[in-house]
Amino acid sequence: MTPRPALGAAPDTLVILFWIALALAVLSFVVPAGSFEVELDEQGRTLPVALDSFSVDSSGSPGTPLFNADRDAVGFLNAPFEGLSSGSRTSAAVGIIAFLLLVGGAFGVILKTGCIDRGVRALIQRTERDPIVVLPLLFFLFSLGGAIFGMSEETIAFVILLAPIIVRLGYDAITAVLVTFVASRVGFAASWMNPFNVGIAQGIADVPLFSGAPLRMLIWTVFTAVGVAITLWWARKVYRSPESSPCFKSDDYFRGSPVGSEAQADFGARDGLALLLIVAGIGWVIWGVIVHEYFIPEIAAQFFTLGLVIGLLYLLPGPNRLSANAQAQAFREGAAGLVPAVLVVGMAAGLVLLLGGTHPAEPSVMNTILFTLASGLVHLPEMVSAWLMFFVQSVINFLVPSGSAQAALTMPLMAPLGDLVGIQRQVTVLCFQLGDSLTNLIIPTSATLMGVLGAARIDWAVWARWILPVLGLYTALSLAFIGTAVLIGYS
């Protein structure tokens, strides 16, 4: 089924980044470089002493050359390579790029085995006699998938699979989208260990990877419970009065179509063992982060090991066997699927280099921009500043709907800005992940949302009217949790 196109032709993320880079290059000729007096904090990070320690460099506006052969400087045409190769194996672009490719490949193998797909089908089949039971279970599982490994695009296939089943059970296509796509975005927003948004943002912000998990787990629990309640309320309403659904007529397509699950392979013992291995692997990651402070290199190796072990399990003879060549191809495809995110991470790092880097003690245009922004926020309460950060991230998400891309683009600016106005970096990361994820429920620039709506045969305008109050509720909850994080000094 071909997804319905988004409203208008949204520019590609790389096109947006090119124009931003060009604007920043021009800006570097206008804005003078500046620096702060610095000191080391308890974690050994170099931070500005205070906002009033800022001073403008006597050389004025440095300007960005078109091309620079000096390896200690960055020209406009040098920025892509310099951004892709910047940092180290534990931080910035190089480490994050390696992390994305390795983890993406590992999840490519896991998804290719089909164990998750067959597990969901088995759940549906075993709860058909009491259909209302399956809805909260599905919402919980997809929310968990969004929280743990960033399930997003995969929901398109699940909507194609589940929409006919759920409509035939007496509900509607909106219910199918709720328990798949919406659930995954809720989990994505409140994740405590998603490597593709929390992991990248914390890595760039120089915060211990997957730290601050208890509050995020609480947010995830509340967000998921609210989502389940909304789903059950809507499902019961549609079950009692099918005509009340705004997609009642379009659901005729699913009422008359075959479910299509009969020809699919059955859920077997190997699939059950694979799911147990996924749970054990996640537990291993959590244990490593908490007990041994594992960071990007170690966590990448853990996810790679998880993919390797599950791959070896499906090499054994029996039903649903996946050959070594097929697994190698799945690994390549999983890694290739993250190449766009990899390029954006590198390009975004190049933008920072065009402004002179992020070291507060070295004269740069970046420091001057941070000083200007912080001067506008410094007189506001910290809670209001944090809320503004949340709304800024929400607006940026309309242009850059990819979580990893938005983290790479905004965190180099937001993390030090938070330092200047007295906001903990952990709070800054929380503002990013909530602002980035929730607006994907409605923005027509999200390819995943438009693909899901196309698979469910729901017009975007119909969906936007339905989901807007839900988005408003989640926004209010987000502001409440961000305010709580500021009050408790979340770190």
Secondary structure, DSSP 8 states (H G I E B T S, - for coil): ------SS----HHHHHHHHHHHHHHHTTTS--EE--EEE-TTS-EEES-GGG-EE-TT------S----TTS--TTTHHHHHHT-SBTTBHHHHHHHHHHHHHHHHHHHHHTTHHHHHHHHHHHHTTTSHHHHHHHHHHHHHHHHHHH---TTHHHHHHHHHHHHHHTT--HHHHHIIIIIHHHHHHHT-SS-IIIIIHHHHHTT--TT-SHHHHHHHHHHHHHHHHHHHHHHHHHHHH-GGGSTTTTTTHHHHTS----TTS----HHHHHHHHHHHHHHHHHHHHHHHH---HHHHHHHHHHHHHHHHHHTTSSSTT---HHHHHHHHHHHHHTTHHHHHHHHHHHHHHHHTT-S-TTS-BHHHHHHHHHHHHHTTS-HHHHHHHHHHHHHHHHHH---HHHHHHHHHHHHHHHHHHHT--HHHHHHHHHHHHHHGGGT-TT-HHHHHHHHHHT--HHHHHHHHHHHHHHHHHHHHHHHHHHHHTT--
